[in-house]
């Protein structure tokens, strides 16, 4: 099968940036996170007092800083694709390095946040709110780590398609957090 025939076999996915299989993964992850968010919302409605008490123990400033960190990281990844598209390979790689560094900042802030919870005795089994909080944010954190690995791989093998594929995953990670932050930290 030629590359053109393979592209047509993906249908609508072939019109998206990067490799269509990445979009299959992204769509699967979006459905998974959507179900987790739905579980969080429904459980929060059933146990409103527990969720209000749990949110009161979170630091919305750290969550907000992490939101800005990921948005900036996504912006740098998008710029990397633009730079690579016009042949600025070195600049693209520097921007990807910046995106990965900000991903590491996100991880560091999350670890600080988790450590603060552990210090006051709050953990996965504290209550329903914190069970879901740690599951949601921990699952997202794993995606941040995976995203950094993917960005590193596409920085090394930096064809334009690879960059589009890797940064599409990174943008999904950003989008998930942009929804998760207000849902977990602010809405209540």
N, C-alpha and C positions, 0 to 999 in steps of 0.2 A: 504494500500500500504506500503510495507517495505521501509526502508531507501535506500536500493540498487535499488529498482524499481523506487523510486522517483528520485534518482540521474540519472538513465538512461533516465528518461523522460525529463530531461533538455537538452539532447543532448550535443553539444559542450560546453555549459555553465557549465556543471558539471565537466569539466576538469580545470576550472579556480579556483584560491584559494578563499575560503570562500563560502558563500551561493549564489546559482545562482540568487536569486531575487535581491541581491545587484548588480549583473552585469547587470540585466535589468535596474535598476536605473542608474547605471554608463553609460551605453550605451545611455539611454535617455538624460542624462545630457550632454554627449559629443555631441550629435546631436544638442541639444539646444544651447550650447556654440558655436558649429561650425556655426550655422546659425547666431548667434550674431556677430561672427568674420567676416563672409562673409558680413553682413550688414555694419560693421565698415569699411572693406576694400573698398567696392563699394562706400559707401558714402564718404570715404576719397579720392577716385579717382575723384569723381564728385566735391567735395569741397576742393580741395588740399590746397588752400590758407588758408582756415579756419582751417584745420587740422594742417597745419604747424604752424600757430599762436598758436593754442591750445597746441600742443606738446612743444612749446617753453616755456610755462608756467608751465610745469610739472617738477618734480624733479627726473631725472633718477637715481640719487644716492639713494634716498629713495626707489624707485622701485627696484633697484638692491639689496639693503640690504634686502628688503622683499623677493626677489627671493632666496637669500642665506638662509634666515631664514626658508622658507618653504622647501627648499631642505634638509636642516639639520634636520628639523622636520620629513620629510619623511624617511630619513635615520635612525633616532632614532626609528620610528615606525617599519621599516623593521627589525632592530636589535631586537626589542621587540618580534616579531614573531619568529625569530631565537632562542632567549633565551627561549621563552615559549616552543618551539618544543623540546628542550633538558631538559625541566623540571625546568628551573630557573625562577620560577613564580615571585619572589620578584624583580629580575633584570628586567624582562619584564615590570612589573608595574612601576618601576622607569623610564624606558625608555619611556613608554607611558606618564607618567607625564611630562617628558621633552618635548615630542612631543607636548603635550597640552600647556605647558608653551610657547613654541616657537610659537604656533598658536596664543596665546594671545599677544605675541610681534608683530606678523604680524598685528593683529587688532589695537594695539596701534599706530603703525607706520602709518597705513591707516587713523586712526582718526586724527593724526597730519597732515597728508597730506590734508585731507578734510578740516580741520580747517584753514590751510594756504590758501586754495582756497576761503573759505568763507570770510576770513579776507580781501581779495582783491576784494571781490564782485563777485567771480566766483561761479556759481551754475548750477543746472540742466538745467535751461532755458537760460543760457548765449549764447550759440550757438549750432550748430549741433554736433560739436566735444565734447563739455562738456556734452551734453545730453547723447551721447553714452558712453563717458568716465564714467560718474557716474552710468549709467545703467549697463555697463559691470563690472566695479570694485565693485559696490555695490552688484550685484548679486553674484559675486565671494565671496565677504565678507560674505554674508549670508551662503554660502557653507562652509566657514572656521568655522563659528560659529557652524553650524550643524555638521561639522567634529569633532570639539572639543567635542560636546555632544556625538557623536557616540563613539569616542575614550574613553571617560569617562565611557560610558556604558559597553564597552567591557573590560575595565580595571577591572571593578567590577565583571563581569561575564566572566572570562578570559579563556574560553576553547580555544584551538588552532583554531578551526573553527571560533569562534567569533572574535578572533584577526585578522585572515586572512580576514574576512568579513569587519571589521571596518577599517583596514589599507588599504584595496583595495579602499574604498571610499576616504580615506585621500590621497592616491597616485593620485587619479583622480583630487582632488583639487590642488595638487602640479603641475600636468601636465598642467592643465588649466592655472595656473599662468605662468608657464614657456613659454607657447605660448603667453599669453596675454601681458606679460611685454615687449618683443621687439615689438610686434604689436602696442601697444598703446604708449609706451614711446620712442621708438627708430626709428622705420621704418618711413620713410617719404620722 
